[in-house]
Amino acid sequence: MTYTFVTLFPNLIEGYFKDSILKRAIDKDILEINYLNPRDYSKNKHFKVDDTAIGGGAGMVMNPQPLFDALDDLKSRNENIHIVFLTPVAKPFVQNDAKRLANKTHIAFVSGRYEGIDERVIEKYADEVFSIGDYILTGGELASLVICDAVSRNIDGVLGNAQSLEVESFETPLLEAPSFSKPKIYEGLCVPSEYLKGNHSKIRSLKLALSEAKTKFFRPEQLIKHNAEQYLL
Ligand code: ADE
């Protein structure tokens, strides 16, 4: 998978790939990361990339010219590129999107800064537009990293242990059961005794009960939305 981050601030993104799982995936040639800065395409003599909004409104909007030229260049060099824009005005990104996008070969993430991107750029170039949640960030860079991370762990070879993808929250409507590590007792706090006894069918039942309780408490709408009776005890 190749990712191209189209951003005015590549430095905000680079650090994330310098350690841990995604760095290992880059070292193994499973992932390749590129950057494209719209400022490098600006025809303005001061390399300006934004202007005030036509029709009024606070803040600056990213101009079409640098982004049109950057994205035309990118598309001319990469036939199968899938272009994703990040903005709070979009459908929310969910786990199914992460799994679906993992099948692409090249994704470009286009991040807006300031008050956003001239809508004509999105109209012309977006294959998809995502929000990562109902809050406003200072730009799309963090959102693009969130999506890139969630997609990458669904690509073969990125996670060490393929099993860890199997029973995760959002793979079913139920949130994942709590996990515990060693020691069995830490500062007087015990791991549930059923987890320790080694009876796998009893552990499964307890985990299901705990999943159900967590889901009812934190995300009750998940149970309603997915008609989750079938998953419950
Ligand atoms: N840019 C600013 N806020 C955002 C959000 N919530 N999701 C995606 N892109 C954004």
py3Dmol code that shows the C-alpha trace and the ligand (Angstrom):
import py3Dmol

protein = """\
ATOM      1  CA  MET A   1       0.000   0.000   0.000  1.00  0.00           C
ATOM      2  CA  THR A   2       1.235   3.473  -0.851  1.00  0.00           C
ATOM      3  CA  TYR A   3      -0.072   6.489   1.039  1.00  0.00           C
ATOM      4  CA  THR A   4       0.409  10.036  -0.209  1.00  0.00           C
ATOM      5  CA  PHE A   5      -0.314  12.770   2.305  1.00  0.00           C
ATOM      6  CA  VAL A   6      -1.324  15.973   0.551  1.00  0.00           C
ATOM      7  CA  THR A   7      -0.659  18.579   3.207  1.00  0.00           C
ATOM      8  CA  LEU A   8       0.841  21.998   3.871  1.00  0.00           C
ATOM      9  CA  PHE A   9       2.476  20.531   6.994  1.00  0.00           C
ATOM     10  CA  PRO A  10       4.178  17.179   6.301  1.00  0.00           C
ATOM     11  CA  ASN A  11       6.215  17.588   9.520  1.00  0.00           C
ATOM     12  CA  LEU A  12       3.028  17.084  11.503  1.00  0.00           C
ATOM     13  CA  ILE A  13       2.687  13.624   9.996  1.00  0.00           C
ATOM     14  CA  GLU A  14       6.213  12.259   9.519  1.00  0.00           C
ATOM     15  CA  GLY A  15       6.938  11.483  13.159  1.00  0.00           C
ATOM     16  CA  TYR A  16       4.150   8.954  13.397  1.00  0.00           C
ATOM     17  CA  PHE A  17       5.936   6.577  11.030  1.00  0.00           C
ATOM     18  CA  LYS A  18       9.264   6.707  12.855  1.00  0.00           C
ATOM     19  CA  ASP A  19       8.441   4.039  15.444  1.00  0.00           C
ATOM     20  CA  SER A  20       6.452   0.919  16.266  1.00  0.00           C
ATOM     21  CA  ILE A  21       4.159  -1.082  13.994  1.00  0.00           C
ATOM     22  CA  LEU A  22       3.933   1.230  10.992  1.00  0.00           C
ATOM     23  CA  LYS A  23       7.688   1.775  10.924  1.00  0.00           C
ATOM     24  CA  ARG A  24       8.177  -2.000  10.828  1.00  0.00           C
ATOM     25  CA  ALA A  25       5.666  -2.240   7.962  1.00  0.00           C
ATOM     26  CA  ILE A  26       7.617   0.428   6.036  1.00  0.00           C
ATOM     27  CA  ASP A  27      10.879  -1.422   6.708  1.00  0.00           C
ATOM     28  CA  LYS A  28       9.254  -4.613   5.348  1.00  0.00           C
ATOM     29  CA  ASP A  29       8.091  -2.706   2.200  1.00  0.00           C
ATOM     30  CA  ILE A  30       4.444  -3.368   3.018  1.00  0.00           C
ATOM     31  CA  LEU A  31       3.810   0.387   3.315  1.00  0.00           C
ATOM     32  CA  GLU A  32       5.294   3.320   1.414  1.00  0.00           C
ATOM     33  CA  ILE A  33       4.696   6.917   2.534  1.00  0.00           C
ATOM     34  CA  ASN A  34       4.923   9.996   0.284  1.00  0.00           C
ATOM     35  CA  TYR A  35       4.154  13.655   0.793  1.00  0.00           C
ATOM     36  CA  LEU A  36       2.875  16.309  -1.585  1.00  0.00           C
ATOM     37  CA  ASN A  37       2.767  19.942  -0.507  1.00  0.00           C
ATOM     38  CA  PRO A  38       0.201  22.109  -2.356  1.00  0.00           C
ATOM     39  CA  ARG A  39       2.375  25.125  -1.603  1.00  0.00           C
ATOM     40  CA  ASP A  40       4.964  23.754  -4.048  1.00  0.00           C
ATOM     41  CA  TYR A  41       2.323  24.132  -6.788  1.00  0.00           C
ATOM     42  CA  SER A  42       1.185  27.664  -5.929  1.00  0.00           C
ATOM     43  CA  LYS A  43       1.429  30.095  -8.849  1.00  0.00           C
ATOM     44  CA  ASN A  44       1.239  33.051  -6.465  1.00  0.00           C
ATOM     45  CA  LYS A  45       4.520  34.948  -6.303  1.00  0.00           C
ATOM     46  CA  HIS A  46       4.535  34.589  -2.500  1.00  0.00           C
ATOM     47  CA  PHE A  47       3.426  30.927  -2.693  1.00  0.00           C
ATOM     48  CA  LYS A  48       0.139  31.817  -1.039  1.00  0.00           C
ATOM     49  CA  VAL A  49      -2.332  28.936  -0.817  1.00  0.00           C
ATOM     50  CA  ASP A  50      -5.354  30.519   0.880  1.00  0.00           C
ATOM     51  CA  ASP A  51      -7.644  33.528   0.715  1.00  0.00           C
ATOM     52  CA  THR A  52     -10.693  35.043   2.381  1.00  0.00           C
ATOM     53  CA  ALA A  53     -14.031  33.334   1.793  1.00  0.00           C
ATOM     54  CA  ILE A  54     -16.207  34.562  -1.080  1.00  0.00           C
ATOM     55  CA  GLY A  55     -19.600  35.481   0.341  1.00  0.00           C
ATOM     56  CA  GLY A  56     -18.155  36.302   3.743  1.00  0.00           C
ATOM     57  CA  GLY A  57     -17.461  34.203   6.781  1.00  0.00           C
ATOM     58  CA  ALA A  58     -14.582  34.034   9.208  1.00  0.00           C
ATOM     59  CA  GLY A  59     -11.149  32.690   8.343  1.00  0.00           C
ATOM     60  CA  MET A  60      -9.219  31.711   5.252  1.00  0.00           C
ATOM     61  CA  VAL A  61     -10.122  29.048   2.711  1.00  0.00           C
ATOM     62  CA  MET A  62      -7.574  27.003   0.731  1.00  0.00           C
ATOM     63  CA  ASN A  63      -7.565  28.158  -2.927  1.00  0.00           C
ATOM     64  CA  PRO A  64      -8.361  25.769  -5.757  1.00  0.00           C
ATOM     65  CA  GLN A  65      -5.274  26.452  -7.926  1.00  0.00           C
ATOM     66  CA  PRO A  66      -2.487  24.822  -5.822  1.00  0.00           C
ATOM     67  CA  LEU A  67      -4.664  21.822  -5.000  1.00  0.00           C
ATOM     68  CA  PHE A  68      -5.945  21.347  -8.567  1.00  0.00           C
ATOM     69  CA  ASP A  69      -2.365  21.375  -9.855  1.00  0.00           C
ATOM     70  CA  ALA A  70      -1.027  19.120  -7.087  1.00  0.00           C
ATOM     71  CA  LEU A  71      -3.812  16.576  -7.530  1.00  0.00           C
ATOM     72  CA  ASP A  72      -3.618  16.648 -11.360  1.00  0.00           C
ATOM     73  CA  ASP A  73       0.087  15.926 -11.057  1.00  0.00           C
ATOM     74  CA  LEU A  74      -0.517  13.126  -8.554  1.00  0.00           C
ATOM     75  CA  LYS A  75      -3.233  11.534 -10.695  1.00  0.00           C
ATOM     76  CA  SER A  76      -1.167  11.752 -13.861  1.00  0.00           C
ATOM     77  CA  ARG A  77       1.598   9.765 -12.152  1.00  0.00           C
ATOM     78  CA  ASN A  78      -0.671   7.244 -10.370  1.00  0.00           C
ATOM     79  CA  GLU A  79      -3.517   5.695 -12.322  1.00  0.00           C
ATOM     80  CA  ASN A  80      -5.233   3.805  -9.500  1.00  0.00           C
ATOM     81  CA  ILE A  81      -4.996   6.380  -6.764  1.00  0.00           C
ATOM     82  CA  HIS A  82      -7.972   6.662  -4.390  1.00  0.00           C
ATOM     83  CA  ILE A  83      -8.381  10.226  -3.127  1.00  0.00           C
ATOM     84  CA  VAL A  84      -9.764  10.777   0.375  1.00  0.00           C
ATOM     85  CA  PHE A  85     -10.528  14.227   1.806  1.00  0.00           C
ATOM     86  CA  LEU A  86     -10.682  14.918   5.524  1.00  0.00           C
ATOM     87  CA  THR A  87     -13.234  17.382   6.800  1.00  0.00           C
ATOM     88  CA  PRO A  88     -15.682  17.537   9.709  1.00  0.00           C
ATOM     89  CA  VAL A  89     -18.464  17.960   7.118  1.00  0.00           C
ATOM     90  CA  ALA A  90     -18.636  14.339   5.967  1.00  0.00           C
ATOM     91  CA  LYS A  91     -19.763  10.845   6.862  1.00  0.00           C
ATOM     92  CA  PRO A  92     -18.079   9.385   9.931  1.00  0.00           C
ATOM     93  CA  PHE A  93     -15.219   6.962   9.318  1.00  0.00           C
ATOM     94  CA  VAL A  94     -15.934   3.481  10.772  1.00  0.00           C
ATOM     95  CA  GLN A  95     -14.192   0.104  11.029  1.00  0.00           C
ATOM     96  CA  ASN A  96     -15.868  -1.234   7.872  1.00  0.00           C
ATOM     97  CA  ASP A  97     -14.297   1.649   5.932  1.00  0.00           C
ATOM     98  CA  ALA A  98     -10.908   0.684   7.387  1.00  0.00           C
ATOM     99  CA  LYS A  99     -11.310  -2.891   6.142  1.00  0.00           C
ATOM    100  CA  ARG A 100     -12.576  -1.821   2.723  1.00  0.00           C
ATOM    101  CA  LEU A 101      -9.812   0.741   2.155  1.00  0.00           C
ATOM    102  CA  ALA A 102      -7.170  -1.854   3.089  1.00  0.00           C
ATOM    103  CA  ASN A 103      -7.823  -3.415  -0.349  1.00  0.00           C
ATOM    104  CA  LYS A 104      -6.713  -0.300  -2.245  1.00  0.00           C
ATOM    105  CA  THR A 105      -3.173  -0.032  -3.590  1.00  0.00           C
ATOM    106  CA  HIS A 106      -2.646   3.734  -3.274  1.00  0.00           C
ATOM    107  CA  ILE A 107      -4.580   6.205  -1.116  1.00  0.00           C
ATOM    108  CA  ALA A 108      -4.054   9.982  -1.060  1.00  0.00           C
ATOM    109  CA  PHE A 109      -5.216  11.820   2.056  1.00  0.00           C
ATOM    110  CA  VAL A 110      -5.960  15.490   1.417  1.00  0.00           C
ATOM    111  CA  SER A 111      -5.903  17.606   4.577  1.00  0.00           C
ATOM    112  CA  GLY A 112      -7.425  21.035   4.837  1.00  0.00           C
ATOM    113  CA  ARG A 113      -6.124  23.772   7.128  1.00  0.00           C
ATOM    114  CA  TYR A 114      -7.624  27.114   8.092  1.00  0.00           C
ATOM    115  CA  GLU A 115     -11.393  27.222   7.571  1.00  0.00           C
ATOM    116  CA  GLY A 116     -11.316  24.454   4.989  1.00  0.00           C
ATOM    117  CA  ILE A 117     -10.860  23.728   1.295  1.00  0.00           C
ATOM    118  CA  ASP A 118     -12.630  25.425  -1.632  1.00  0.00           C
ATOM    119  CA  GLU A 119     -15.555  23.081  -2.281  1.00  0.00           C
ATOM    120  CA  ARG A 120     -14.729  22.854  -6.005  1.00  0.00           C
ATOM    121  CA  VAL A 121     -11.585  20.877  -5.168  1.00  0.00           C
ATOM    122  CA  ILE A 122     -13.589  18.299  -3.224  1.00  0.00           C
ATOM    123  CA  GLU A 123     -16.261  18.156  -5.962  1.00  0.00           C
ATOM    124  CA  LYS A 124     -13.674  17.499  -8.625  1.00  0.00           C
ATOM    125  CA  TYR A 125     -11.184  15.163  -6.952  1.00  0.00           C
ATOM    126  CA  ALA A 126     -12.748  13.347  -3.982  1.00  0.00           C
ATOM    127  CA  ASP A 127     -13.379   9.625  -4.269  1.00  0.00           C
ATOM    128  CA  GLU A 128     -14.480   9.741  -0.622  1.00  0.00           C
ATOM    129  CA  VAL A 129     -14.802  12.319   2.144  1.00  0.00           C
ATOM    130  CA  PHE A 130     -14.532  11.382   5.823  1.00  0.00           C
ATOM    131  CA  SER A 131     -14.923  12.971   9.223  1.00  0.00           C
ATOM    132  CA  ILE A 132     -13.325  11.218  12.203  1.00  0.00           C
ATOM    133  CA  GLY A 133     -15.855  12.560  14.700  1.00  0.00           C
ATOM    134  CA  ASP A 134     -18.125  15.370  15.756  1.00  0.00           C
ATOM    135  CA  TYR A 135     -15.482  17.874  16.815  1.00  0.00           C
ATOM    136  CA  ILE A 136     -13.323  20.376  14.928  1.00  0.00           C
ATOM    137  CA  LEU A 137      -9.566  19.851  14.656  1.00  0.00           C
ATOM    138  CA  THR A 138      -7.121  22.570  13.575  1.00  0.00           C
ATOM    139  CA  GLY A 139      -6.632  20.654  10.314  1.00  0.00           C
ATOM    140  CA  GLY A 140      -7.125  17.316   8.620  1.00  0.00           C
ATOM    141  CA  GLU A 141      -3.621  15.945   9.324  1.00  0.00           C
ATOM    142  CA  LEU A 142      -4.510  14.118  12.539  1.00  0.00           C
ATOM    143  CA  ALA A 143      -7.652  12.770  10.904  1.00  0.00           C
ATOM    144  CA  SER A 144      -5.625  11.435   7.963  1.00  0.00           C
ATOM    145  CA  LEU A 145      -3.246   9.705  10.373  1.00  0.00           C
ATOM    146  CA  VAL A 146      -6.127   8.162  12.294  1.00  0.00           C
ATOM    147  CA  ILE A 147      -7.573   6.709   9.101  1.00  0.00           C
ATOM    148  CA  CYS A 148      -4.177   5.618   7.771  1.00  0.00           C
ATOM    149  CA  ASP A 149      -3.453   3.789  11.033  1.00  0.00           C
ATOM    150  CA  ALA A 150      -6.857   2.078  11.158  1.00  0.00           C
ATOM    151  CA  VAL A 151      -6.569   0.989   7.499  1.00  0.00           C
ATOM    152  CA  SER A 152      -2.964  -0.210   7.816  1.00  0.00           C
ATOM    153  CA  ARG A 153      -3.602  -2.711  10.582  1.00  0.00           C
ATOM    154  CA  ASN A 154      -6.019  -4.494   8.211  1.00  0.00           C
ATOM    155  CA  ILE A 155      -3.308  -5.021   5.583  1.00  0.00           C
ATOM    156  CA  ASP A 156      -1.714  -8.482   5.566  1.00  0.00           C
ATOM    157  CA  GLY A 157       1.621  -8.567   7.353  1.00  0.00           C
ATOM    158  CA  VAL A 158       1.264  -5.252   9.206  1.00  0.00           C
ATOM    159  CA  LEU A 159       0.242  -6.745  12.552  1.00  0.00           C
ATOM    160  CA  GLY A 160       2.577  -9.413  13.887  1.00  0.00           C
ATOM    161  CA  ASN A 161      -0.201 -11.702  15.047  1.00  0.00           C
ATOM    162  CA  ALA A 162      -3.046 -12.004  12.489  1.00  0.00           C
ATOM    163  CA  GLN A 163      -5.284 -13.376  15.242  1.00  0.00           C
ATOM    164  CA  SER A 164      -5.399 -10.059  17.018  1.00  0.00           C
ATOM    165  CA  LEU A 165      -7.707  -8.836  14.233  1.00  0.00           C
ATOM    166  CA  GLU A 166     -10.289 -11.525  14.895  1.00  0.00           C
ATOM    167  CA  VAL A 167     -12.384 -10.652  17.950  1.00  0.00           C
ATOM    168  CA  GLU A 168     -12.139  -6.912  18.206  1.00  0.00           C
ATOM    169  CA  SER A 169     -14.598  -4.254  19.164  1.00  0.00           C
ATOM    170  CA  PHE A 170     -16.606  -3.207  16.094  1.00  0.00           C
ATOM    171  CA  GLU A 171     -16.066  -6.578  14.373  1.00  0.00           C
ATOM    172  CA  THR A 172     -19.394  -7.433  16.081  1.00  0.00           C
ATOM    173  CA  PRO A 173     -21.853  -4.935  17.617  1.00  0.00           C
ATOM    174  CA  LEU A 174     -20.442  -5.842  21.049  1.00  0.00           C
ATOM    175  CA  LEU A 175     -17.458  -4.019  22.495  1.00  0.00           C
ATOM    176  CA  GLU A 176     -14.487  -6.236  23.257  1.00  0.00           C
ATOM    177  CA  ALA A 177     -14.323  -7.906  26.698  1.00  0.00           C
ATOM    178  CA  PRO A 178     -11.720  -6.537  29.132  1.00  0.00           C
ATOM    179  CA  SER A 179      -8.178  -7.935  28.898  1.00  0.00           C
ATOM    180  CA  PHE A 180      -5.754  -8.636  31.732  1.00  0.00           C
ATOM    181  CA  SER A 181      -2.047  -9.314  31.902  1.00  0.00           C
ATOM    182  CA  LYS A 182       0.294 -10.590  34.609  1.00  0.00           C
ATOM    183  CA  PRO A 183       0.521 -10.529  37.599  1.00  0.00           C
ATOM    184  CA  LYS A 184      -2.770 -12.120  38.714  1.00  0.00           C
ATOM    185  CA  ILE A 185      -2.958  -9.716  41.667  1.00  0.00           C
ATOM    186  CA  TYR A 186      -1.524  -6.194  41.436  1.00  0.00           C
ATOM    187  CA  GLU A 187      -1.748  -3.759  44.338  1.00  0.00           C
ATOM    188  CA  GLY A 188      -4.584  -5.898  45.729  1.00  0.00           C
ATOM    189  CA  LEU A 189      -6.564  -5.813  42.452  1.00  0.00           C
ATOM    190  CA  CYS A 190      -7.412  -9.296  41.104  1.00  0.00           C
ATOM    191  CA  VAL A 191      -8.024 -10.627  37.621  1.00  0.00           C
ATOM    192  CA  PRO A 192     -11.568 -12.189  37.548  1.00  0.00           C
ATOM    193  CA  SER A 193     -11.144 -15.689  38.981  1.00  0.00           C
ATOM    194  CA  GLU A 194     -12.890 -17.362  36.028  1.00  0.00           C
ATOM    195  CA  TYR A 195     -10.118 -16.092  33.732  1.00  0.00           C
ATOM    196  CA  LEU A 196      -7.572 -17.945  35.879  1.00  0.00           C
ATOM    197  CA  LYS A 197      -9.199 -21.372  36.066  1.00  0.00           C
ATOM    198  CA  GLY A 198      -8.523 -22.422  32.468  1.00  0.00           C
ATOM    199  CA  ASN A 199     -12.067 -23.606  31.611  1.00  0.00           C
ATOM    200  CA  HIS A 200     -12.303 -22.120  28.127  1.00  0.00           C
ATOM    201  CA  SER A 201     -16.044 -22.418  27.692  1.00  0.00           C
ATOM    202  CA  LYS A 202     -16.622 -20.669  31.039  1.00  0.00           C
ATOM    203  CA  ILE A 203     -14.117 -17.970  30.109  1.00  0.00           C
ATOM    204  CA  ARG A 204     -15.957 -17.457  26.807  1.00  0.00           C
ATOM    205  CA  SER A 205     -19.325 -17.082  28.614  1.00  0.00           C
ATOM    206  CA  LEU A 206     -17.885 -14.622  31.111  1.00  0.00           C
ATOM    207  CA  LYS A 207     -16.236 -12.586  28.331  1.00  0.00           C
ATOM    208  CA  LEU A 208     -19.526 -12.448  26.460  1.00  0.00           C
ATOM    209  CA  ALA A 209     -21.332 -11.258  29.620  1.00  0.00           C
ATOM    210  CA  LEU A 210     -18.673  -8.589  30.196  1.00  0.00           C
ATOM    211  CA  SER A 211     -18.860  -7.510  26.551  1.00  0.00           C
ATOM    212  CA  GLU A 212     -22.611  -7.161  26.853  1.00  0.00           C
ATOM    213  CA  ALA A 213     -22.327  -5.127  30.065  1.00  0.00           C
ATOM    214  CA  LYS A 214     -19.682  -2.813  28.549  1.00  0.00           C
ATOM    215  CA  THR A 215     -21.742  -2.287  25.413  1.00  0.00           C
ATOM    216  CA  LYS A 216     -24.933  -1.541  27.372  1.00  0.00           C
ATOM    217  CA  PHE A 217     -23.047   0.975  29.502  1.00  0.00           C
ATOM    218  CA  PHE A 218     -20.868   2.749  26.925  1.00  0.00           C
ATOM    219  CA  ARG A 219     -22.624   2.215  23.573  1.00  0.00           C
ATOM    220  CA  PRO A 220     -26.265   1.159  24.081  1.00  0.00           C
ATOM    221  CA  GLU A 221     -27.154   2.461  20.611  1.00  0.00           C
ATOM    222  CA  GLN A 222     -24.939  -0.255  19.079  1.00  0.00           C
ATOM    223  CA  LEU A 223     -27.247  -2.962  20.453  1.00  0.00           C
ATOM    224  CA  ILE A 224     -30.337  -1.293  19.064  1.00  0.00           C
ATOM    225  CA  LYS A 225     -28.784  -0.394  15.718  1.00  0.00           C
ATOM    226  CA  HIS A 226     -27.587  -3.922  14.966  1.00  0.00           C
ATOM    227  CA  ASN A 227     -30.528  -5.813  16.488  1.00  0.00           C
ATOM    228  CA  ALA A 228     -27.896  -7.518  18.602  1.00  0.00           C
ATOM    229  CA  GLU A 229     -30.110 -10.125  20.383  1.00  0.00           C
ATOM    230  CA  GLN A 230     -28.271 -12.830  18.455  1.00  0.00           C
ATOM    231  CA  TYR A 231     -24.935 -11.861  19.999  1.00  0.00           C
ATOM    232  CA  LEU A 232     -26.158 -11.816  23.582  1.00  0.00           C
ATOM    233  CA  LEU A 233     -26.247 -14.616  26.151  1.00  0.00           C
TER     234      LEU A 233
END
"""
ligand_1 = """\
10
ADE
N -10.661 18.482 10.000
C -11.032 19.200 11.083
N -11.802 18.492 11.905
C -11.951 17.256 11.340
C -12.636 16.064 11.716
N -13.363 15.993 12.832
N -12.552 15.006 10.889
C -11.843 15.076 9.732
N -11.178 16.167 9.332
C -11.212 17.252 10.123
"""
view = py3Dmol.view(width=600, height=400)
view.addModel(protein, "pdb")
view.setStyle({"model": 0}, {"cartoon": {"style": "trace"}})
view.addModel(ligand_1, "xyz")
view.setStyle({"model": 1}, {"stick": {}})
view.zoomTo()
view.show()
